[in-house]
Amino acid sequence: MTTDIKRRLTEHNTSKRGAKSIKGKLPVKLVYFEEHSSIGDALKREIEIKGWARSKKLALINDALALMSAAKKRA
C-alpha cells in the first residue's frame, strides 16, 4: 500500500528499499494496482489479495490486462 506509486517503485528498484521478499527479484515492474478512498480500505484489500493463491492473483492481473487492452482497442 502506498500513496505514491512512482516513489514506491523507485524505492524498490533504485534505492533497494522495500520488502525483503522483493530484494532478490529486481527490477520490479508494476502490473496491477487499485485506488481506494481510504487507507483502511486499501489495507483490507491488500491483506485479502496477499491471502490468495498465486493462480488467483495471476487471474486478477490477467483480467486487468485484458480490460486495458479492450479499452485501448475502443479508443
N, CA, C and O atoms as a printed pandas DataFrame, in Angstrom:
     atom_number atom_name residue_name chain_id  residue_number  x_coord  y_coord  z_coord
0              1         N          MET        A               1    0.847   -1.163    0.000
1              2        CA          MET        A               1    0.000    0.000    0.000
2              3         C          MET        A               1    0.895    1.229    0.000
3              4         O          MET        A               1    1.859    1.312    0.762
4              5         N          THR        A               2    0.567    2.176   -0.860
5              6        CA          THR        A               2    1.331    3.410   -0.930
6              7         C          THR        A               2    0.427    4.554   -1.375
7              8         O          THR        A               2   -0.633    4.333   -1.962
8              9         N          THR        A               3    0.853    5.757   -1.093
9             10        CA          THR        A               3    0.140    6.929   -1.588
10            11         C          THR        A               3    0.856    7.512   -2.804
11            12         O          THR        A               3    0.368    8.466   -3.410
12            13         N          ASP        A               4    2.014    6.944   -3.168
13            14        CA          ASP        A               4    2.816    7.446   -4.287
14            15         C          ASP        A               4    3.473    6.268   -5.010
15            16         O          ASP        A               4    4.539    5.802   -4.609
16            17         N          ILE        A               5    2.835    5.794   -6.069
17            18        CA          ILE        A               5    3.303    4.600   -6.782
18            19         C          ILE        A               5    4.703    4.801   -7.367
19            20         O          ILE        A               5    5.553    3.919   -7.240
20            21         N          LYS        A               6    4.953    5.943   -8.003
21            22        CA          LYS        A               6    6.269    6.183   -8.602
22            23         C          LYS        A               6    7.377    6.134   -7.555
23            24         O          LYS        A               6    8.432    5.543   -7.787
24            25         N          ARG        A               7    7.135    6.759   -6.403
25            26        CA          ARG        A               7    8.132    6.749   -5.329
26            27         C          ARG        A               7    8.389    5.329   -4.848
27            28         O          ARG        A               7    9.535    4.943   -4.617
28            29         N          ARG        A               8    7.327    4.559   -4.699
29            30        CA          ARG        A               8    7.458    3.185   -4.195
30            31         C          ARG        A               8    8.251    2.321   -5.163
31            32         O          ARG        A               8    9.098    1.538   -4.733
32            33         N          LEU        A               9    7.996    2.445   -6.455
33            34        CA          LEU        A               9    8.767    1.681   -7.437
34            35         C          LEU        A               9   10.238    2.085   -7.411
35            36         O          LEU        A               9   11.122    1.235   -7.527
36            37         N          THR        A              10   10.496    3.369   -7.259
37            38        CA          THR        A              10   11.871    3.850   -7.163
38            39         C          THR        A              10   12.558    3.260   -5.932
39            40         O          THR        A              10   13.716    2.849   -5.996
40            41         N          GLU        A              11   11.844    3.222   -4.826
41            42        CA          GLU        A              11   12.414    2.633   -3.611
42            43         C          GLU        A              11   12.839    1.189   -3.852
43            44         O          GLU        A              11   13.909    0.770   -3.409
44            45         N          HIS        A              12   12.011    0.440   -4.545
45            46        CA          HIS        A              12   12.335   -0.962   -4.819
46            47         C          HIS        A              12   13.495   -1.097   -5.797
47            48         O          HIS        A              12   14.407   -1.895   -5.577
48            49         N          ASN        A              13   13.464   -0.325   -6.869
49            50        CA          ASN        A              13   14.402   -0.543   -7.966
50            51         C          ASN        A              13   15.722    0.198   -7.870
51            52         O          ASN        A              13   16.741   -0.321   -8.327
52            53         N          THR        A              14   15.745    1.387   -7.294
53            54        CA          THR        A              14   16.994    2.140   -7.287
54            55         C          THR        A              14   17.639    2.214   -5.914
55            56         O          THR        A              14   18.843    1.999   -5.782
56            57         N          SER        A              15   16.868    2.509   -4.918
57            58        CA          SER        A              15   17.465    2.606   -3.589
58            59         C          SER        A              15   17.465    1.260   -2.878
59            60         O          SER        A              15   17.999    1.133   -1.777
60            61         N          LYS        A              16   16.870    0.263   -3.506
61            62        CA          LYS        A              16   16.811   -1.094   -2.983
62            63         C          LYS        A              16   16.133   -1.164   -1.611
63            64         O          LYS        A              16   16.443   -2.031   -0.794
64            65         N          ARG        A              17   15.206   -0.236   -1.375
65            66        CA          ARG        A              17   14.418   -0.249   -0.151
66            67         C          ARG        A              17   13.096   -0.946   -0.425
67            68         O          ARG        A              17   12.624   -0.968   -1.562
68            69         N          GLY        A              18   12.510   -1.502    0.592
69            70        CA          GLY        A              18   11.208   -2.127    0.443
70            71         C          GLY        A              18   11.199   -3.528    1.016
71            72         O          GLY        A              18   12.072   -3.889    1.806
72            73         N          ALA        A              19   10.234   -4.303    0.629
73            74        CA          ALA        A              19   10.045   -5.640    1.174
74            75         C          ALA        A              19   11.241   -6.543    0.891
75            76         O          ALA        A              19   11.781   -6.544   -0.216
76            77         N          LYS        A              20   11.647   -7.305    1.893
77            78        CA          LYS        A              20   12.778   -8.223    1.737
78            79         C          LYS        A              20   12.491   -9.284    0.679
79            80         O          LYS        A              20   13.408   -9.747    0.002
80            81         N          SER        A              21   11.232   -9.670    0.533
81            82        CA          SER        A              21   10.875  -10.712   -0.432
82            83         C          SER        A              21   11.115  -10.279   -1.870
83            84         O          SER        A              21   11.202  -11.125   -2.760
84            85         N          ILE        A              22   11.224   -8.983   -2.113
85            86        CA          ILE        A              22   11.411   -8.459   -3.468
86            87         C          ILE        A              22   12.884   -8.226   -3.789
87            88         O          ILE        A              22   13.254   -8.165   -4.962
88            89         N          LYS        A              23   13.721   -8.097   -2.777
89            90        CA          LYS        A              23   15.120   -7.724   -2.991
90            91         C          LYS        A              23   15.850   -8.628   -3.975
91            92         O          LYS        A              23   16.689   -8.137   -4.729
92            93         N          GLY        A              24   15.573   -9.900   -4.001
93            94        CA          GLY        A              24   16.241  -10.818   -4.916
94            95         C          GLY        A              24   15.589  -10.902   -6.288
95            96         O          GLY        A              24   16.015  -11.699   -7.124
96            97         N          LYS        A              25   14.570  -10.100   -6.532
97            98        CA          LYS        A              25   13.793  -10.184   -7.775
98            99         C          LYS        A              25   13.771   -8.848   -8.506
99           100         O          LYS        A              25   12.783   -8.520   -9.161
100          101         N          LEU        A              26   14.846   -8.077   -8.403
101          102        CA          LEU        A              26   14.893   -6.751   -9.027
102          103         C          LEU        A              26   15.275   -6.853  -10.487
103          104         O          LEU        A              26   16.001   -7.781  -10.845
104          105         N          PRO        A              27   14.834   -5.966  -11.341
105          106        CA          PRO        A              27   13.926   -4.866  -11.031
106          107         C          PRO        A              27   12.472   -5.340  -10.987
107          108         O          PRO        A              27   12.094   -6.296  -11.664
108          109         N          VAL        A              28   11.682   -4.664  -10.190
109          110        CA          VAL        A              28   10.253   -4.978  -10.130
110          111         C          VAL        A              28    9.517   -4.151  -11.171
111          112         O          VAL        A              28    9.979   -3.085  -11.578
112          113         N          LYS        A              29    8.370   -4.656  -11.593
113          114        CA          LYS        A              29    7.544   -3.990  -12.600
114          115         C          LYS        A              29    6.108   -3.977  -12.074
115          116         O          LYS        A              29    5.605   -5.000  -11.611
116          117         N          LEU        A              30    5.464   -2.836  -12.146
117          118        CA          LEU        A              30    4.079   -2.718  -11.692
118          119         C          LEU        A              30    3.164   -3.328  -12.744
119          120         O          LEU        A              30    3.163   -2.897  -13.896
120          121         N          VAL        A              31    2.389   -4.327  -12.349
121          122        CA          VAL        A              31    1.473   -4.974  -13.291
122          123         C          VAL        A              31    0.015   -4.798  -12.899
123          124         O          VAL        A              31   -0.881   -5.105  -13.685
124          125         N          TYR        A              32   -0.233   -4.303  -11.686
125          126        CA          TYR        A              32   -1.610   -4.152  -11.237
126          127         C          TYR        A              32   -1.649   -3.184  -10.055
127          128         O          TYR        A              32   -0.756   -3.194   -9.208
128          129         N          PHE        A              33   -2.683   -2.353  -10.002
129          130        CA          PHE        A              33   -2.906   -1.519   -8.826
130          131         C          PHE        A              33   -4.374   -1.173   -8.746
131          132         O          PHE        A              33   -5.101   -1.239   -9.737
132          133         N          GLU        A              34   -4.796   -0.805   -7.559
133          134        CA          GLU        A              34   -6.157   -0.348   -7.306
134          135         C          GLU        A              34   -6.083    0.941   -6.513
135          136         O          GLU        A              34   -5.145    1.148   -5.744
136          137         N          GLU        A              35   -7.052    1.798   -6.694
137          138        CA          GLU        A              35   -7.163    3.004   -5.880
138          139         C          GLU        A              35   -8.340    2.828   -4.928
139          140         O          GLU        A              35   -9.384    2.289   -5.296
140          141         N          HIS        A              36   -8.148    3.297   -3.690
141          142        CA          HIS        A              36   -9.194    3.207   -2.677
142          143         C          HIS        A              36   -9.385    4.569   -2.018
143          144         O          HIS        A              36   -8.473    5.395   -2.003
144          145         N          SER        A              37  -10.556    4.788   -1.485
145          146        CA          SER        A              37  -10.879    6.089   -0.897
146          147         C          SER        A              37  -10.275    6.291    0.487
147          148         O          SER        A              37  -10.184    7.423    0.961
148          149         N          SER        A              38   -9.863    5.213    1.136
149          150        CA          SER        A              38   -9.266    5.362    2.466
150          151         C          SER        A              38   -8.113    4.370    2.626
151          152         O          SER        A              38   -8.047    3.350    1.940
152          153         N          ILE        A              39   -7.219    4.695    3.540
153          154        CA          ILE        A              39   -6.099    3.804    3.828
154          155         C          ILE        A              39   -6.608    2.482    4.388
155          156         O          ILE        A              39   -6.077    1.418    4.068
156          157         N          GLY        A              40   -7.624    2.552    5.211
157          158        CA          GLY        A              40   -8.199    1.338    5.791
158          159         C          GLY        A              40   -8.723    0.385    4.736
159          160         O          GLY        A              40   -8.482   -0.820    4.805
160          161         N          ASP        A              41   -9.441    0.924    3.757
161          162        CA          ASP        A              41   -9.956    0.085    2.670
162          163         C          ASP        A              41   -8.813   -0.524    1.868
163          164         O          ASP        A              41   -8.870   -1.690    1.480
164          165         N          ALA        A              42   -7.781    0.268    1.624
165          166        CA          ALA        A              42   -6.627   -0.217    0.851
166          167         C          ALA        A              42   -5.911   -1.343    1.601
167          168         O          ALA        A              42   -5.535   -2.349    0.999
168          169         N          LEU        A              43   -5.725   -1.178    2.896
169          170        CA          LEU        A              43   -5.058   -2.211    3.692
170          171         C          LEU        A              43   -5.872   -3.500    3.744
171          172         O          LEU        A              43   -5.311   -4.593    3.663
172          173         N          LYS        A              44   -7.187   -3.378    3.877
173          174        CA          LYS        A              44   -8.051   -4.565    3.877
174          175         C          LYS        A              44   -7.922   -5.320    2.563
175          176         O          LYS        A              44   -7.827   -6.547    2.548
176          177         N          ARG        A              45   -7.919   -4.569    1.448
177          178        CA          ARG        A              45   -7.809   -5.207    0.137
178          179         C          ARG        A              45   -6.440   -5.855   -0.041
179          180         O          ARG        A              45   -6.341   -6.951   -0.593
180          181         N          GLU        A              46   -5.384   -5.188    0.422
181          182        CA          GLU        A              46   -4.040   -5.748    0.313
182          183         C          GLU        A              46   -3.946   -7.069    1.076
183          184         O          GLU        A              46   -3.401   -8.048    0.565
184          185         N          ILE        A              47   -4.473   -7.092    2.283
185          186        CA          ILE        A              47   -4.453   -8.313    3.089
186          187         C          ILE        A              47   -5.249   -9.414    2.406
187          188         O          ILE        A              47   -4.839  -10.575    2.396
188          189         N          GLU        A              48   -6.397   -9.040    1.832
189          190        CA          GLU        A              48   -7.221  -10.024    1.121
190          191         C          GLU        A              48   -6.435  -10.651   -0.028
191          192         O          GLU        A              48   -6.387  -11.875   -0.148
192          193         N          ILE        A              49   -5.823   -9.831   -0.867
193          194        CA          ILE        A              49   -5.099  -10.331   -2.036
194          195         C          ILE        A              49   -3.876  -11.145   -1.615
195          196         O          ILE        A              49   -3.578  -12.170   -2.228
196          197         N          LYS        A              50   -3.173  -10.706   -0.590
197          198        CA          LYS        A              50   -1.995  -11.456   -0.120
198          199         C          LYS        A              50   -2.369  -12.858    0.351
199          200         O          LYS        A              50   -1.533  -13.761    0.329
200          201         N          GLY        A              51   -3.611  -13.046    0.773
201          202        CA          GLY        A              51   -4.067  -14.354    1.230
202          203         C          GLY        A              51   -4.457  -15.298    0.103
203          204         O          GLY        A              51   -4.681  -16.484    0.343
204          205         N          TRP        A              52   -4.540  -14.794   -1.112
205          206        CA          TRP        A              52   -4.937  -15.612   -2.256
206          207         C          TRP        A              52   -3.800  -16.505   -2.728
207          208         O          TRP        A              52   -2.625  -16.233   -2.482
208          209         N          ALA        A              53   -4.177  -17.567   -3.404
209          210        CA          ALA        A              53   -3.200  -18.428   -4.082
210          211         C          ALA        A              53   -2.623  -17.672   -5.282
211          212         O          ALA        A              53   -3.259  -16.767   -5.822
212          213         N          ARG        A              54   -1.419  -18.054   -5.688
213          214        CA          ARG        A              54   -0.758  -17.405   -6.821
214          215         C          ARG        A              54   -1.638  -17.424   -8.066
215          216         O          ARG        A              54   -1.692  -16.435   -8.797
216          217         N          SER        A              55   -2.323  -18.529   -8.314
217          218        CA          SER        A              55   -3.161  -18.643   -9.511
218          219         C          SER        A              55   -4.276  -17.597   -9.517
219          220         O          SER        A              55   -4.601  -17.041  -10.566
220          221         N          LYS        A              56   -4.851  -17.334   -8.370
221          222        CA          LYS        A              56   -5.921  -16.332   -8.278
222          223         C          LYS        A              56   -5.359  -14.926   -8.495
223          224         O          LYS        A              56   -6.007  -14.092   -9.128
224          225         N          LYS        A              57   -4.152  -14.658   -7.973
225          226        CA          LYS        A              57   -3.504  -13.361   -8.186
226          227         C          LYS        A              57   -3.200  -13.160   -9.671
227          228         O          LYS        A              57   -3.412  -12.073  -10.208
228          229         N          LEU        A              58   -2.709  -14.196  -10.325
229          230        CA          LEU        A              58   -2.411  -14.092  -11.758
230          231         C          LEU        A              58   -3.674  -13.861  -12.573
231          232         O          LEU        A              58   -3.650  -13.119  -13.555
232          233         N          ALA        A              59   -4.773  -14.487  -12.177
233          234        CA          ALA        A              59   -6.055  -14.270  -12.860
234          235         C          ALA        A              59   -6.503  -12.817  -12.716
235          236         O          ALA        A              59   -7.012  -12.228  -13.670
236          237         N          LEU        A              60   -6.318  -12.242  -11.542
237          238        CA          LEU        A              60   -6.668  -10.837  -11.313
238          239         C          LEU        A              60   -5.848   -9.937  -12.248
239          240         O          LEU        A              60   -6.395   -9.035  -12.883
240          241         N          ILE        A              61   -4.551  -10.184  -12.329
241          242        CA          ILE        A              61   -3.672   -9.404  -13.205
242          243         C          ILE        A              61   -4.078   -9.573  -14.665
243          244         O          ILE        A              61   -4.173   -8.592  -15.403
244          245         N          ASN        A              62   -4.316  -10.806  -15.080
245          246        CA          ASN        A              62   -4.677  -11.062  -16.480
246          247         C          ASN        A              62   -6.011  -10.429  -16.852
247          248         O          ASN        A              62   -6.163   -9.917  -17.961
248          249         N          ASP        A              63   -6.974  -10.456  -15.943
249          250        CA          ASP        A              63   -8.262   -9.802  -16.203
250          251         C          ASP        A              63   -8.079   -8.296  -16.383
251          252         O          ASP        A              63   -8.681   -7.693  -17.271
252          253         N          ALA        A              64   -7.245   -7.695  -15.535
253          254        CA          ALA        A              64   -6.996   -6.252  -15.632
254          255         C          ALA        A              64   -6.307   -5.914  -16.947
255          256         O          ALA        A              64   -6.647   -4.918  -17.587
256          257         N          LEU        A              65   -5.339   -6.735  -17.357
257          258        CA          LEU        A              65   -4.642   -6.503  -18.619
258          259         C          LEU        A              65   -5.596   -6.628  -19.814
259          260         O          LEU        A              65   -5.504   -5.861  -20.772
260          261         N          ALA        A              66   -6.500   -7.593  -19.747
261          262        CA          ALA        A              66   -7.472   -7.775  -20.811
262          263         C          ALA        A              66   -8.406   -6.573  -20.926
263          264         O          ALA        A              66   -8.732   -6.138  -22.031
264          265         N          LEU        A              67   -8.834   -6.039  -19.784
265          266        CA          LEU        A              67   -9.688   -4.854  -19.786
266          267         C          LEU        A              67   -8.953   -3.652  -20.377
267          268         O          LEU        A              67   -9.536   -2.891  -21.148
268          269         N          MET        A              68   -7.683   -3.476  -20.023
269          270        CA          MET        A              68   -6.894   -2.383  -20.556
270          271         C          MET        A              68   -6.714   -2.516  -22.064
271          272         O          MET        A              68   -6.786   -1.528  -22.794
272          273         N          SER        A              69   -6.482   -3.725  -22.518
273          274        CA          SER        A              69   -6.301   -3.969  -23.942
274          275         C          SER        A              69   -7.583   -3.672  -24.717
275          276         O          SER        A              69   -7.544   -3.077  -25.794
276          277         N          ALA        A              70   -8.721   -4.091  -24.157
277          278        CA          ALA        A              70  -10.001   -3.827  -24.801
278          279         C          ALA        A              70  -10.286   -2.326  -24.863
279          280         O          ALA        A              70  -10.805   -1.828  -25.862
280          281         N          ALA        A              71   -9.948   -1.618  -23.800
281          282        CA          ALA        A              71  -10.163   -0.169  -23.771
282          283         C          ALA        A              71   -9.298    0.540  -24.817
283          284         O          ALA        A              71   -9.739    1.500  -25.448
284          285         N          LYS        A              72   -8.076    0.064  -24.994
285          286        CA          LYS        A              72   -7.181    0.680  -25.998
286          287         C          LYS        A              72   -7.723    0.451  -27.405
287          288         O          LYS        A              72   -7.600    1.327  -28.261
288          289         N          LYS        A              73   -8.320   -0.711  -27.656
289          290        CA          LYS        A              73   -8.868   -1.002  -28.980
290          291         C          LYS        A              73  -10.072   -0.128  -29.293
291          292         O          LYS        A              73  -10.308    0.230  -30.447
292          293         N          ARG        A              74  -10.848    0.221  -28.236
293          294        CA          ARG        A              74  -12.028    1.068  -28.444
294          295         C          ARG        A              74  -11.637    2.524  -28.675
295          296         O          ARG        A              74  -12.368    3.273  -29.323
296          297         N          ALA        A              75  -10.487    2.920  -28.146
297          298        CA          ALA        A              75  -10.060    4.322  -28.237
298          299         C          ALA        A              75   -9.541    4.701  -29.608
299          300         O          ALA        A              75   -9.150    5.848  -29.825
